[in-house]
Amino acid sequence: MTTTPPPRATLSAILIAKNEAADLPDCLASLAFCDEIVVVENGSTDATRAICEAAGARVIVTDDWPGFGPQKQRALDAATCEWVLSIDADERVPADLAETIRRAVDTGVADGWRLDRRSTFLGKFLLHGGWYPDRILRLARRSRARFTSDVVHERLEVDGAVADLPGDLLHHSYRSIDEVLDKGRRYAMASAATRRARGRSGGLFAAIVRAKWAFLRHYFLKAGFLDGAHGFVAALAKAQETFWRWLAVGWEK
């Protein structure tokens, strides 16, 4: 007598995108193991939408930009599978991690899973300074998941048991000095606006103290110096972002 195997769990990959034509082909190719890919696209002027549609993704076009948290929640709301994998365009799922993810959703022993993210900084994978393991919650049972409403530095939250998965999610970020400065500026200003809205105070003194502490923490306490020159520049970039964030909290109105 043969037994029928239990039905396989279904998995949606969800991401948001704007002018990501350079990164999307490799990202989408690494998601071939998923049952569905949902992309929420916002105001792209390159081939982002065409690339996604050619890869079989379902594309949802939005005209407004509510922030990272609300935009990712739109992608989550549009997903139809039992499980969701949240990913960014500059991230890749290696084959071994893809197999691990499939096993995790099929067993269903947890409602959410954290992944270790390994990131590049100016062409080098950083292993210290708080960069690795960058453990982030990215895989969840859709019915138990929701994104925070933060404009920047949003988080996926799960109502249920959360566990850790082995294997690295690859993150190809900060490829040039220009990208480091641009992202640092955008993140600092968005984060400052959020803090002001919550009644936080800042200013020059707070900016200096917090920036100094950010550098010391990432470069010395978290051993960023073990990554050599790249570790030094990464810690300096973190300090600079911190400085402008807390200065803007007090000075920008």
N, C-alpha and C positions, 0 to 999 in steps of 0.2 A: 504493500500500500504506500503510495507516494503522498507526501504532505506538501501542501501549497505554502511556499515561503511567504512571510509577511510582506505587505506592500512596501515598496521603497519610499522613504520620506522625500518630499519635493523641496527644492531649494531655489530661491530667487537671489540673484546678485543685484544690489541696488547701488547706484552712484549718481552724483550730480556732476555737471560739466558745463564749462564755458571756455571756448577756444582751446580745446584740449586735443586737437588733431594730431599733434606730435606724439602724444602719449597713448592715446586710445587704442591703436591697433594691437600693441603688445598687451595692454591691460585686458582688452576684450578677449584676445586669444587665450589668455590664462584662465578665463572664466568659462571655457567650453564645457566643463564638467557640471555646470549649473543647468537647471531646467528652464530658467527664465532670467533674462537680463533686463532691468528697468533703468532707464537713464532719464533724469530730469535735466533738461537743457535750458539755459537762460542766456539769450542774447548773443550767441556765437556768431562771429563773422568769418569763420574759417569752415573747414569741411567736417566739423564735429558731428553734426546731425547725420550727414550722409554716411560717415564711417560707422556710426552706431547702427543705422538701419541696414547697411550692408552686412554687418556682423549678426544680424537677426535680433537685435535689441529692440525693445519697445520704447520709443522716445516720446516723452511728454514735454512740450514746450511751454515755458512760463515767461511772462512779460516783466514781472516784478522781481525784486531780490529782497526777501524778508530776512536774510541771514542764513548762516550755515545750518543751524539747528532746524529751523522751520522748513528750509528747502529739502534737507534730508528726510524730514518727516513726511513730506509730500511723496518722496520716492518709496518710503516704507508703506505709506497708505495705498500706493498703487500696486504694490506687490501682491501676488495671488498665491504663492506657494506657502507651505507650512513653515518653512525656515527662511531666514534672510541673512545674507552675507553683505555687510556694508563695506565698500571699498572705494578708494579714490583713484582718479585716472593715472596718477603717477605710482601706483602700487601694482605688484604682480603676485600671483599665487603660484608658487612652484608646484611641480607635479606631485611631489611627496606630501606637501601640505594639502593639496586638493584631495588626495586619497584619505588623509586623516580627517578632513572636514566631512567627507561623505560618510565615513564610518561613524563620526560623532552624531550626525543628524539621524542616521539610521538606527543607532542604539537609543538615542533620546534620553540618556541618563541625566542630562542637565538641561536647563531652559536657556542658558547662555554660555558662551565660550569666549575666553580671552585668548588672543593670539600674540606671539612675540613678533614685534616689528623691527626689522633691521634696516636702518636708513643710511643713505649716502649723504655726504656733505662735501661739496666741491670735488666730486669724483671718488671719494673714499668712504667705505663703510666704517662708521664709528662704532666702537665697542665699549666706550666708557663715557664719562661725563654726563650720565643720565640718559644717553641715547640708546643704550641696549642693556638688558632687554626692555624695550618699550612696550610693556604689556597692555594691550587695549582690548576692550570688549567690542567685537565686530560680528559675531555669529550668534543668532538668537532665534528662538521660537517666535514667529511673527505675532502671535496673539498675546505674547507676554512682553513685547518690546515697545519702546518709545524713545525718541530723541528729546534731549533737553531743548529749551527754546533759546539757548545762547546764540548770539549773533556770530561769535567766534569761539573756538575751543569747546564746541558742542560735545556731548557724550551720549552714547547709546545706553539706556537703562533697561534693566530686565526685572520683572516681577517674578522671581523664582530663583532656583539654584543656579549658581554660576561656577564654572570650573575652568581649568587651563588646558589648552591644547599644545602638544609639542609641534615644533616646526616653525620656520620663520616666514613671515609675510615680508616681501621685499619692497622697499620704499625708495624710489629714485627721486630724491628731492634736493633742492638747493644746488643746482648744477653750475651756477655762476655767481660772481660777486653781485651782479645786478639783481639776480633773483633773491639773494640773501637780504640785500637792502630793501628791495621792493616788498617782500613778504614781511620783513620785520616792521616796516612802516605801516603796512595795512593792518597787521595783527595788533600792533601797539595802539593805533587809533581806534579800532573797533573795540578792543578790550577796554580802553579808557572810557569810551562812551557808555559801555555797559556798567562800569564801576561808578561813573557819575550818576547814572540813573538809579543806582542802588544806594546813593547817598555817601559813597566813599570820598575821602579827601586826599589830596596829593599836593604836589608843588616841587620846588627845586630841591629842598633838603631831602624830602622823601625819595625823590628820583635818584639822588646821588647815593644815599644809603642803600636803597634797594638794588641799584645797579651794581654797586661794589659787592654786595652780598651774593648776587646772582653769579658774578664771575668767580668769586672764591668758592662757592658751593659746587659749581659745575667743573671748574678746572682743578681744584685741589680735593675737596671732600668727596666728589664723585669720580676722581681720578681721570679727568679729561686730559691731563698731561701725558697719559700713556698713549694717546692717539697722536702725539707729536704736534707738528705745526697745525694740522687740521683741528686738533683738539683745542689748541689755543685760540684759533680764529672762531671756532664754534662757540666757545665760552664768551669771547668778546662780543660776538653777535647777540648772544642771549642777554648780556649786560646792556648792550645798546638798546635792544627792544624794550627791556625793562625800564631803562632811563626815560625813554620817550613816552612810554605808557603812563608812568606815574607823574611825569611833568605835565602831560596833557590832561590828566585827571584834574589837576589844580588850575591850569591856565586856560584851557579851552572851555568855552561856554556855548 
